[in-house]
Amino acid sequence: MDHVLHLKCLICGKEYGTDEIEYVCPDHGKEGIVDVRYDYELIKTRISPESLAQNEDYTIWRYKPLLPIAADAEVPPLAIGWTPLYKAPRLAEKLGLKHVWVKDDGRLPTASFKDRASAIAVVKAREQNAAIITTASTGNAAAALSGICASMEQPNVIFVPEAAPPAKIAQLLVYGSTVMLVKGTYDDAFELCLEAADEYGWYNRNTAFNPYMTEGKKTAVYEICEQLNWDAPDAIFVSVGDGCIIGGLHKGLKDLLAMGWIDKMPRIYGVQAEGSAFMYEAWRDGEDVLTKAPVSGKTVADSISAGLPRDRIKALTAVTETNGAYVCVTDDEILEAIPALARGVGVFAEPAGATAYAGLIKAVADGLVSADDRIVVLNTGNGLKDIASAMKSVEMVGTKANRVAPNLDDLKRVMKEI
């Protein structure tokens, strides 16, 4: 990996070679998250917008020279990446905007954005000949790791809160993972996973502990900008829990600016649920994210439920350095956004994915965006991940199924009532 310069601690600035540390800066315990730094001049000799235009590999591996893996690295066989970017004129018109797109990462193999990071985790674990990979998750990162490991016959151990949606737990079991249902919160699962990885020597995929997860997640903005012919949007809306996705988007945009492939930095808007609003509160109140106490982390959007966001340094920087903002929405606003997004553009999002659109609605009301802004909303997960919330969302907007006898007369009766 001659294109990777070093790993830099985001707390103290200390730099390490890629073979000096495995995960975090040891001077700060588990909080010493590091950033992967690249030799962009070297990378420019290996990849360009012109070469990408000729590349028929429509997965995240089309960007391999910009990823922290070797050129000949074995990669998972699943088609991860290049999810659709839909133009959404009806959503835009309803909000008084002119240009809105929805990036649908619910179309990835395990139906969530987390496939991007988990793919990198498996590649890095294979580099180290790891016998077992582990992660803690509210559900999606776990399912992503589970599915990708299954595609490569890689043993793995997964820690998730026992309250995770059944559909997400079902994915883990179907893929054959060793599943630990933790009697506690995501934060409890995270800590237990760290301890287990240390005890048994497992490769640890955990968000904001493993620095390479950011590198997988940044591929989404590579795709967004390429799909927009390298004309970067003005604003990107994304839901935030642990903070790794928003940090990854920022990292990817910085890469593209450094390479000269885009000419401006989009504003990044992080959207949080009212009951899990650590980042929103820290941004609003100017608090130190390293000393701020955890919040409750309770929300219907389980994928972004985090009392203490693990990637909070990158998550705050992503907003402050791009002149963006954090937006806070209620659980009701999140649920109402599920059918609104589905009916407005045909994308069925789980609560965490719909949170981004709920945030755009709130941002319009608060005057954070203008009518001429070119805006991308990122859906991070498919609605089939959480059917209970989907059913509650349609009830909230007054939609229900009609019961009818198997004859035309009864159908006519129902049609008259409708």
N, C-alpha and C positions, 0 to 999 in steps of 0.2 A: 504493500500500500504506500508507494512512494509519493502519492498525491496528498496524503494526510500529514500535516506538519507536526501537530502535537495535540494534546488535550489540555484545556485551560480551565482552571477552577474559577467559577463565577463569584466566589466569595472573596478569595485572597489574590487571585490572578496568577497563582503558581502554575507553571507549565510542566507537563509530563510527556514523555514518549509513550506511544501506544502500548509498549511492552512493560512500562514501569508500574502502571496501576491497571486494575481490572475494571473498576466501576467509578469510585468517587475519590475526591481528594482526601487523603487520610488525616489531614489536619483538622477536619471538621466533622469527623464521624460519618454518620449516614446522610448528613445534609450537604456534603461537599460535592454537589453536582458539577460536572465538568462539561465543557463544550468542545466539539470536534472542530479543529481548525484546518483549513485546506490550502494547498498551493494552487491558486486559481490560474496563474500563468501556465503552469504545467497542464492543468485540466483543459484549458482552452485549446491545447494542441491535440486533444483527444475527442472533443465533442463540441458541437456548435448547432445553432438553429438549422443550419443548412444540412448538416449530417443527420440531424433528427428527422428532417423532412423526408429523408430517404430510408429511414429506419422502420421496418415493418414489425418490430417487436413492440406491440402495444401493451406493455406491462411496465411496472416501475423499473424494471431492469434496463429499459431503454436509456435510463439516466445513470447507469452503473458507474461511469467515470466521476460522477458527483456524489457517490455513496462510499462509505468507509469499508469497502470490501475489495478483495482482489479481483482483477479482471477475469480470472479463470475460476472464480468461486462457484461452487455448486449452489444453484438456487432452487427453491421449491417449484414443482411443476404447475401449481395452480395459477390461473390467470389473474394476478393481483395488479390492480391499477387501471388507468385509462377509463375511469367511470364517466358517464355522460354528464355534460354541462348543458342544462336545458335553458333556453331563453324562456322567460316567464312574463309575457306581456300583460296577461290578465291580473297577475299579482301586482305588477308594477302600476297598472292603471288604478287598481283599487286603492293603492297607497299614495297616489298622486306622484308617482315616479315614472321615469322614462325607460330605465334600463335595469332589469333585474334578471339574474341567472340563478339557477339552483344546481349545485354540484351534488350528485346523488351517490354517495359512497355506501348506501344501503345495497348497492348492486355488486359489492365485492363478494368473494367466495363464501365467507361465513357471515355475510350481511352486515358488516360494520367497517368503519374506518380503520379499526385496530389491526386489520390484516396487514396494513402497510408496515407497521412497526414490528409485528410478530414475524414477518418474513425476514426482516433484518436480524431479529433475535436468533432465529434458527440458523441462519448463515453464520453468524458470529459464534454460536455455540458449536457448530460443526468445525469451525476453524480451530477450536480448542479441544476437539474430540470429546466434548461433554457427553457423559452417559445419560444425564437427565437434565431437562430444562424445567424451570418452575416460574410461576408468576402468581401474584395476587390480583384480583379484579372484582369489579362489581358484576361482571358477566361478559362483556364484549371482548375485552383483551384476552380473557381466558378462552373464550370460544375461538378467537382468532388463532391463538397459540395452539390450541387443541387441534383445530382443523388442519393447520399447516404442518404440525408435527405428524398427524396421521398420514398426510400425503408423502412424508419422507421416512415413515417408520421410526420416528424419534420418540422415545419414552418421555413422559412429562408428568408433573404433579401440579395440580391446580388448587389454589385456595380462593374460595368465594364465600361471601356472607350467605348463611342459609336462607335468608329472605330474598335472594336474587330471583328474578322472574323464572318460572318453571321452564319456559322455552329456552332460556340461556343455559340452564342446568342440563336440560335434555341434550343440547348440542355437545356438551362436554362428555356426557356418557355415551352418546352415539359414536363419537370419534374415538372412544376408548381410553380417555385420560384417566389417571388416578385422581379422583376428586375429593377434596377436603371441604366439607360444608362447615364453615366456622360459625360458632354460636356467638355472633357479635357483628360489628360494623365492618365496612371496608377497611378502615384504619386498623382494626384488630387483625384482619386477614393479612394486611400488608406487613405488619410487624411480625406475625407468626411466620410468614413466608421468608422474611429476611433471616430470622433465626434458623429456620429449617435449612435454608441454602448454605448458611455458615456451617451448620452441624454436619450436613451430609455431602457438602462439596458440589451442590447442584449449580448449573448455570442459571443466573438470576435475570429474568427479563423485566423486572419491576420498573414501572414508570418512574422517572426522575431519580432513579438509582443507577440504572443502566443508561449511559449517555447516548447509546446508539439508537434508542427508540425515537428520539427527536429526528434523527436522520431518515428514518423510514417515513415518518409522518410528514416531513417537508415535501415529499414527492407530490402531494395533492396540489400545492401551488405551482409546482413545475407544470403539471397538467393544465391547471386553470389558465395560466399565462400562455402556454402553447396553444390551447384550444381557442384562446382569444387572439391568436396570431401575434403573440408577444406584446400586445397592447394591454398592460396591466390594468385591472379594475381600480376604481377609486376607493372602494371599501369592501371588506370581507367580514361577514358575520359568522361567528362560530360559537357553539356552546362550550362552556368551560367547567370542568370538574377538578381533575388533578392538575391540569394546566399544561400537559405535554403536547396536546394537539395544537393549541394556540402558539405555544413556543416553537413547535415544528414549522408552522406556517410562516412565522417571522423568520426563522432560520433559512427556509427555502427562498424567501423573497430577498434576504440579504445575499444569498448565493447568486441569485439572478442579477441583482444590481452590480455585484462585484465582477460578474462575468460580462456585464454590459448588454445583457439580453433584454432587460427592461429599463425604462428611463425614469421611473418614479417608484416610490414606496407607497403602496396602498395603506389606507388607514385600517387598522384591525380593531374590530369590536368584539369583545368577549361578553357572552351572555350567560348569566348565572340564575339559578332558581333562588327564590327568596329564602328558602329554608337551608340553602347550602351556598351562601354568598360570601365566602371568605375573601375571594379576590376583589369582588365589587366593593366590599367594605374597606379593604386595605387601600384600594385605589382612591375611593371617595374621600377617605379620612387621612390619607398620606401616612399610613402606618408602615412599620417595618415588617415585612412578611416573614422574617426569620424569628421575630420575637412575638408576633401576634398570636393570641391564644386560638385554639381550634374553635370552630362553630359546630352547630348541631349536625349538619350534613343530612338533614331530612328533606326529601323531595320525591315527588312521583317520578321524576326523571332519574331513575336509579343509576344510569350510566354516568351521571355527573354529580353523584352524591359523594362528597368528600369533605369531612370535617376539617382536615388539614391537607390542602393541596400539596402534593409532593414536588411538583415542578413549579412552585410558586415564584421563584426568581425569574425564570424565563417567561412565565405567564404575565407577570407585571411588566417586564421590559417590552414584551410584544405590543402592549397597548401604549405605554408611555413614549416609546421611541418612534412610534408611527403616528402620533397625534390622534390616536383612536380613543376609545372609552370602554368602560365596563357598563353593562346594562343589566338591571335586575328585573325579573318577571315572576309573577306568581304561578303556582301550580295550575290554577284555573286558566291562566293565559297560555300556559304551555299546552294544556289539553285542548283548548279551543283552536290552537294553531295546527293540530294534527289534521282535522278535516279541512281546514282552510288551505293548507298546503296541498293536500291531496286533491281537492277540487279545483284549486287554482292552477296546478301544473301537472297533476297526476303522479306526484311523488308521495308514497306512503312512508311516513317517518315514525320512528319510536319517539317517546317523549323527549329524550335528549336531543335528537335531530330536529324536532319541531321547535325546540327552545331557541334555536338560531333565528327562525322566522318570527317567533314571538318577540325576540329582541329587535328585529328590524321594525316591526309594528310600533314598538315602544320608542325606538330611536326616531322614527318619523314624527311621532306625536311630540317628542321632546326637541325637535328641530336639530338633531345631530347630523342629519344627512340632507342633501338638497335634491331637488327634482331631477337635476341633470347628472347626478352621480351615477356611475356605472358600478352596480352592486352585485356581489356574489354571496349567496347564502349557502352554507355547507351543511348538508344533511349527513349526519355521522352514523345513522343506523336505520335498518329497515323496521317498519311498523309491526311486522310479524314477530318481532322479538318480545313484544309485550301486548298481547291481545286484550288483557284486562283493561289496560289504560286506553286502548283504542276504542273499546266498547263504551267506556265511560265518556270518552270524548264526543262520540256521536250522540249519546244521550244528552249531553250538555247543550248541544246545538239543535236538539229537537228532532233528530233523525232516528227512526225505528223501523224495524221490519214489519210487514203486514202479513197477518195470518189469514190464509184463504183455504176453503174447501176445494177438493179437486173437481170443480165443475164451473162452467162459464157463468152461471147465474151468480154464484158467490163472488166470482172475480169482478162481475159488473157492479155488485154491491160495494166492494172495496174501492173500485175505481171512482165511483160516485162520491165516496167519502173523501178520497184524496183530492 
